[in-house]
């Protein structure tokens, strides 16, 4: 039995639930006292001035890849050597759990998504930045501009009253579709599918001549995020299913309900019969490649990845070919779509906490975010005013504004405030559930048998955590 009580864990979860409504960021400080205190200079400031190395490790994606193009600006500005690395999502989170649980000091800045945040914060793997935020010798209030960060996303990075990072963005998904392929199949490009039944019907009609009818992620969870655990729940909720009875009041798992079973049967049928090759083990990278090769008619994936799909230098799928709309819905009421807050955070055992905090302020500042959009592929950000910046709007005027309109509509009307029952145990729960759904893909288990087993194992996790008896 774990020592953390149910009420303590659930309070932590509720602060994360506030996160899922829109996005943004947050921040604060650390302290590493130098050998001798200089009169009138804080320990944090002395530490900052002495730290000229920074080890940054981020998940591959728009933020990491865009920052990679300009982080040398920070090196020139401060004389700091930034050791910058980017890993794919699966390798990244596997590596971070091993490294941070062993109290490594190898990293000064890491990247998290909301599914991992509670696990990392509750295990003491992150450094609370409140003391740094309060020390104005190392915090530039005009640069950090906390009031310009989306409040819900900042609140998502609090655990037991402490702040553990700055949000980069709040993300959701869209339904993308090829208007030219719709026309070729006799479908009206102005009438994309609005329900999951229509989505399947369209996929069947479009799945021909080497073109896959639809694309969604089918890989197993990577430490609580990505893969099918990012995509299948939108079908689960649309069909009237859920993970637990009444989060967070009643954590009894209901994963084997008739609605949940039907959602897995539907999802498995789509990926096995009407999607890209390897769909049942595929992730966002596989969908991106299929889109760029021109081999995908419809796909549901991240709104932030739009510029990867239509990159004129890499993709056969051009901007004027693509339509953008919110995801399909099902018979159940409520919002079925995902929402995910991404953040940059300081590991608890970093040797350069003050330098990491300084880099956070620089990299999430308005001017730098706009530059990352212009020189990179950043389209979703943490700051409200960036979306109104003329240069940002010009470079991201995708589909003559259709992409931005679809994203705003999705965040406002489709994104579910509590897309996952987030507790520190979520990564374990996600791995259990996605593992059993993968066995449905391979034909080893029926959807009912797989979800019966998943429900039993998740119940044990929640009993051990003290959430249920």
C-alpha positions in Angstrom: 0.0 0.0 0.0 1.4 3.4 -0.9 1.8 6.0 1.7 0.1 8.8 -0.3 -3.6 9.0 0.8 -6.5 9.1 -1.5 -7.5 12.6 -0.6 -4.0 13.9 -1.1 -3.7 12.3 -4.5 -7.1 13.4 -5.7 -6.4 17.0 -4.7 -3.3 16.8 -6.8 -5.4 15.5 -9.7 -8.0 18.2 -9.5 -5.3 20.9 -9.9 -4.3 19.0 -13.1 -7.9 18.8 -14.3 -8.0 22.6 -14.3 -5.3 22.3 -16.9 -7.4 20.8 -19.5 -9.4 23.7 -20.7 -6.8 25.6 -22.6 -3.2 26.1 -22.5 -0.2 27.9 -21.4 2.7 28.1 -19.0 4.3 28.9 -15.8 7.5 29.1 -13.9 9.8 29.8 -10.9 13.2 29.1 -9.4 15.8 27.1 -7.7 18.8 27.6 -5.5 22.3 26.2 -5.6 24.5 28.1 -3.1 28.0 29.0 -4.3 30.9 28.5 -2.0 31.0 32.0 -0.6 28.1 34.4 -0.3 28.8 37.8 -1.9 27.4 40.7 0.0 24.2 42.0 -1.5 23.9 39.2 -4.1 21.5 36.3 -3.7 22.8 32.8 -3.7 20.7 32.1 -6.8 22.2 35.0 -8.7 25.7 33.9 -7.8 24.9 30.4 -8.9 23.5 31.7 -12.2 26.6 33.7 -13.0 28.8 30.8 -12.4 26.9 28.3 -14.5 28.0 28.2 -18.1 26.8 24.7 -19.1 23.2 23.5 -19.7 22.0 20.0 -20.5 18.7 20.1 -22.3 16.7 17.0 -23.4 13.4 17.3 -25.1 10.8 15.1 -26.8 10.8 15.3 -30.6 8.1 17.7 -31.8 7.4 21.2 -32.9 8.7 23.0 -29.9 11.9 20.9 -29.7 12.6 21.1 -33.4 11.9 24.8 -33.6 14.0 25.6 -30.6 16.8 23.5 -32.0 17.1 26.1 -34.8 17.7 29.1 -32.5 19.1 27.9 -29.2 22.5 29.1 -30.3 21.1 32.7 -29.9 21.0 32.0 -26.1 24.6 30.7 -26.2 25.7 33.9 -27.9 23.7 36.0 -25.5 24.9 34.4 -22.3 28.2 32.6 -23.1 26.5 29.4 -22.0 27.2 26.0 -23.7 23.9 24.3 -24.4 24.1 20.6 -24.8 20.9 20.0 -26.7 19.3 16.6 -27.5 16.0 15.4 -28.9 14.6 11.9 -28.7 11.5 10.2 -30.1 8.6 9.9 -27.6 9.0 6.2 -26.8 12.7 6.3 -26.2 12.5 9.6 -24.4 10.1 8.6 -21.6 11.7 5.2 -21.1 15.0 6.9 -20.6 13.7 9.6 -18.3 12.0 7.2 -15.9 15.2 5.2 -15.6 17.5 8.2 -15.2 15.4 10.4 -12.9 14.4 7.5 -10.6 18.1 7.0 -10.0 18.6 10.6 -9.0 20.8 11.5 -12.0 22.2 15.0 -12.4 22.7 14.5 -16.1 19.8 16.8 -17.1 19.1 20.5 -16.4 15.9 20.8 -18.5 13.4 18.2 -19.6 10.1 18.1 -21.4 6.9 16.7 -20.0 3.3 16.2 -21.1 0.3 16.2 -18.7 0.1 12.4 -18.5 3.6 12.2 -17.0 3.5 15.3 -14.8 1.9 13.9 -11.7 4.1 10.8 -11.8 7.3 12.9 -11.9 6.2 15.5 -9.4 4.8 13.0 -6.9 8.1 11.0 -7.0 10.2 14.0 -6.2 11.9 14.0 -9.6 11.2 17.7 -10.4 12.4 20.9 -8.8 9.8 23.4 -7.6 10.6 26.8 -9.2 8.7 29.0 -6.6 11.9 30.3 -4.9 13.4 31.2 -8.2 10.3 33.0 -9.3 10.3 35.1 -6.1 14.0 36.0 -6.5 14.0 39.0 -8.9 17.8 38.8 -9.3 17.2 35.7 -11.4 13.7 36.4 -12.7 13.0 39.0 -15.3 9.3 39.7 -14.8 8.8 41.5 -18.1 10.4 38.6 -20.0 8.6 35.9 -18.1 5.3 37.9 -18.1 3.3 35.4 -16.0 0.1 37.2 -16.6 0.4 36.5 -20.3 0.5 32.8 -19.8 -2.8 30.8 -19.9 -3.8 30.4 -16.3 -5.2 26.9 -16.6 -2.0 25.6 -18.1 0.1 27.1 -15.3 -2.2 25.6 -12.7 -1.7 22.2 -14.4 1.9 22.3 -13.3 1.2 22.7 -9.6 1.5 19.8 -7.2 0.7 20.1 -3.5 0.8 23.8 -3.8 4.2 24.1 -5.6 4.9 25.1 -9.2 7.1 22.7 -11.2 7.6 24.2 -14.6 6.4 26.4 -17.4 3.8 25.3 -20.0 4.8 25.4 -23.6 1.3 24.7 -25.1 -2.0 23.1 -24.7 -2.7 20.7 -27.6 -5.6 18.9 -29.1 -6.3 17.0 -32.3 -8.2 17.7 -35.6 -9.7 15.7 -38.4 -7.6 16.3 -41.5 -8.9 15.2 -44.9 -7.8 15.3 -48.5 -10.4 17.3 -50.4 -9.1 16.0 -53.8 -9.5 12.4 -52.7 -13.0 13.1 -51.4 -13.9 14.4 -54.9 -12.3 11.4 -56.6 -14.4 9.1 -54.4 -17.6 10.9 -55.1 -17.7 12.6 -51.6 -18.5 16.2 -51.0 -15.3 17.9 -49.8 -17.5 20.5 -48.0 -19.2 17.8 -46.0 -16.6 15.9 -44.0 -17.8 13.2 -41.6 -19.3 14.5 -38.4 -20.0 11.2 -36.6 -17.9 8.1 -36.1 -20.4 6.1 -38.2 -19.9 8.5 -41.0 -16.1 8.4 -40.5 -16.1 4.6 -41.0 -18.3 4.8 -44.0 -16.0 7.4 -45.6 -12.9 5.4 -44.7 -14.3 2.4 -46.5 -15.0 4.4 -49.7 -11.6 6.1 -49.6 -9.5 3.0 -48.9 -8.4 2.0 -52.4 -5.8 2.4 -55.1 -2.9 2.4 -52.6 -4.5 5.1 -50.5 -5.4 4.4 -46.8 -8.9 5.5 -45.9 -7.9 6.8 -42.4 -5.1 7.1 -39.9 -5.0 7.1 -36.1 -2.3 6.0 -33.7 -2.3 2.4 -32.6 1.0 2.0 -30.7 1.1 1.1 -27.0 1.3 3.8 -24.5 4.7 5.4 -23.9 4.7 6.2 -20.2 1.1 7.4 -20.2 0.9 9.2 -23.5 1.0 8.9 -27.2 -0.1 5.9 -29.2 -3.6 4.5 -28.9 -4.0 5.9 -25.4 -4.0 9.4 -27.0 -6.5 8.4 -29.7 -8.8 5.6 -28.5 -10.3 7.5 -25.5 -12.0 9.9 -27.9 -13.9 7.0 -29.3 -14.5 5.6 -25.8 -16.1 8.8 -24.6 -18.1 9.3 -27.8 -19.6 5.8 -27.3 -20.5 6.5 -23.7 -17.7 4.7 -22.0 -15.2 5.8 -19.4 -12.1 4.7 -17.4 -13.7 5.0 -13.9 -17.2 5.5 -12.5 -16.9 9.1 -11.5 -13.5 10.7 -11.4 -12.2 11.6 -8.9 -15.0 10.8 -6.4 -15.4 7.1 -7.4 -12.3 5.5 -8.9 -13.8 2.1 -9.5 -12.7 1.1 -13.1 -15.4 0.5 -15.7 -13.2 -0.4 -18.6 -15.2 -3.5 -19.4 -18.6 -1.8 -19.9 -20.6 -2.6 -23.0 -19.8 0.9 -24.3 -16.1 0.5 -23.8 -16.1 -2.9 -25.5 -17.9 -1.5 -28.5 -15.4 1.3 -28.8 -12.5 -1.1 -28.9 -14.2 -3.3 -31.5 -14.8 -0.2 -33.6 -11.3 1.2 -33.2 -9.7 -2.2 -33.9 -11.7 -2.6 -37.1 -10.7 0.8 -38.4 -7.0 0.3 -37.8 -6.8 -3.3 -39.0 -8.9 -2.9 -42.2 -8.9 0.8 -43.4 -5.7 2.4 -42.2 -2.0 2.5 -43.2 0.3 -0.5 -43.0 1.5 -1.1 -39.5 -1.3 1.1 -38.1 -1.8 -1.1 -35.0 1.8 -0.4 -33.8 2.1 3.1 -35.5 2.5 6.5 -33.9 2.4 10.0 -35.1 5.6 9.6 -37.0 4.1 6.9 -39.2 1.0 9.0 -39.9 3.2 12.0 -40.8 5.2 9.8 -43.3 2.0 8.5 -44.9 0.6 12.0 -45.3 3.9 13.3 -46.8 3.9 10.4 -49.2 0.4 11.3 -50.3 -1.0 7.9 -49.1 -3.6 8.9 -46.6 -7.1 10.3 -47.2 -8.2 11.1 -43.7 -6.3 11.3 -40.4 -6.9 12.4 -36.8 -3.9 13.8 -35.1 -2.3 16.8 -33.5 -3.4 20.3 -34.5 0.2 21.4 -33.8 1.6 19.0 -36.5 -0.1 20.7 -39.4 3.0 22.2 -40.9 4.8 18.9 -40.9 2.0 17.5 -43.1 2.1 20.2 -45.7 5.8 21.0 -45.7 6.4 22.1 -49.3 9.9 20.6 -49.3 8.9 17.2 -47.9 5.3 16.5 -48.6 3.3 15.5 -51.6 0.2 16.6 -49.7 -0.1 20.3 -50.3 -1.9 23.0 -48.2 -4.7 23.6 -50.7 -5.5 19.8 -50.7 -6.3 19.6 -47.0 -9.5 20.4 -45.0 -9.5 20.9 -41.3 -12.4 20.2 -38.9 -13.0 19.0 -35.3 -13.1 15.3 -34.6 -16.3 13.2 -35.2 -18.7 12.6 -32.3 -20.8 9.7 -31.2 -24.2 9.1 -29.5 -22.9 10.0 -26.0 -23.2 13.7 -25.0 -20.2 15.7 -23.8 -16.8 16.6 -25.1 -14.8 13.6 -26.4 -11.6 15.3 -27.6 -8.1 15.2 -26.0 -6.3 18.1 -24.4 -2.6 17.9 -23.3 -0.4 20.5 -21.6 3.3 20.3 -22.6 5.9 21.9 -20.3 9.6 22.3 -19.7 10.8 21.4 -16.2 13.9 21.3 -14.1 14.9 17.9 -12.7 15.4 17.8 -8.9 19.1 16.9 -9.2 20.1 19.3 -11.9 23.5 20.9 -11.3 22.5 24.1 -13.1 19.0 24.9 -11.8 19.4 28.7 -12.0 20.8 28.5 -15.6 17.9 26.3 -16.5 15.4 28.8 -15.1 17.1 31.5 -17.1 16.8 29.5 -20.3 13.1 28.7 -19.5 12.4 32.5 -19.3 14.2 33.1 -22.6 12.8 30.2 -24.6 9.2 30.9 -23.6 9.3 34.6 -24.1 7.0 36.2 -26.7 9.8 37.3 -29.1 11.5 33.9 -29.0 8.2 32.0 -29.5 7.4 34.2 -32.6 10.9 33.6 -34.0 10.5 29.8 -33.4 7.3 30.0 -35.5 9.0 31.9 -38.3 12.2 29.9 -38.5 10.8 26.6 -37.3 7.4 24.9 -37.4 5.9 26.1 -34.1 2.1 26.7 -34.3 0.8 26.2 -30.8 2.2 28.3 -28.0 1.8 29.1 -24.3 1.2 32.8 -24.5 -2.1 34.4 -25.3 -0.7 37.5 -27.1 1.5 35.4 -29.5 -1.7 34.3 -31.3 -2.4 38.0 -32.0 1.1 38.8 -33.2 1.0 39.9 -36.9 4.1 37.9 -37.8 2.9 34.8 -36.1 -0.5 35.1 -37.7 1.0 35.6 -41.2 3.2 32.6 -41.0 0.5 30.4 -39.6 -2.4 31.5 -41.9 -2.9 27.9 -42.9 -5.8 27.2 -45.3 -6.6 30.9 -45.3 -7.4 30.7 -41.6 -9.3 27.3 -41.8 -6.7 25.5 -39.6 -6.8 28.1 -36.8 -10.6 28.3 -36.9 -10.8 24.5 -36.5 -8.3 24.4 -33.7 -10.1 27.2 -31.8 -13.4 25.4 -32.2 -11.9 22.1 -31.1 -10.4 23.6 -27.9 -13.6 25.5 -27.1 -16.2 22.9 -27.9 -14.6 19.4 -28.2 -11.6 19.3 -25.8 -12.4 17.3 -22.7 -11.3 19.0 -19.4 -10.4 15.6 -17.9 -9.4 13.5 -20.8 -7.7 10.9 -18.6 -8.2 10.0 -14.9 -4.9 11.7 -14.0 -3.2 10.4 -10.9 0.4 9.6 -10.3 -0.5 6.0 -11.3 -1.7 7.0 -14.7 1.3 5.9 -16.7 0.9 2.4 -15.2 -2.8 2.4 -16.0 -2.2 3.6 -19.5 0.4 0.9 -20.2 -2.0 -1.8 -18.9 -5.0 -0.7 -21.0 -3.0 -0.1 -24.2 -1.3 -3.4 -23.8 -4.5 -5.3 -23.7 -6.0 -3.4 -26.6 -2.9 -4.3 -28.6 -3.8 -7.9 -28.0 -7.2 -7.2 -29.6 -5.4 -5.9 -32.6 -3.4 -9.1 -33.0 -6.4 -11.3 -32.4 -5.1 -12.9 -29.2 -8.1 -11.7 -27.2 -11.6 -10.5 -27.9 -12.4 -6.9 -26.9 -14.5 -8.1 -24.0 -11.8 -10.5 -22.7 -9.1 -7.9 -23.1 -11.0 -5.2 -21.2 -12.1 -7.7 -18.5 -8.4 -8.3 -17.8 -7.5 -4.6 -18.0 -10.3 -3.7 -15.6 -9.1 -6.3 -13.1 -5.5 -5.1 -13.2 -6.4 -1.4 -13.1 -8.6 -2.1 -10.0 -5.6 -3.6 -8.3 -3.5 -0.5 -9.1 -6.2 1.7 -7.6 -6.6 -0.5 -4.5 -2.8 -0.4 -3.9 -3.0 3.4 -4.2 -5.8 3.6 -1.7 -8.4 5.0 -4.1 -10.8 2.0 -3.8 -11.3 -0.8 -1.3 
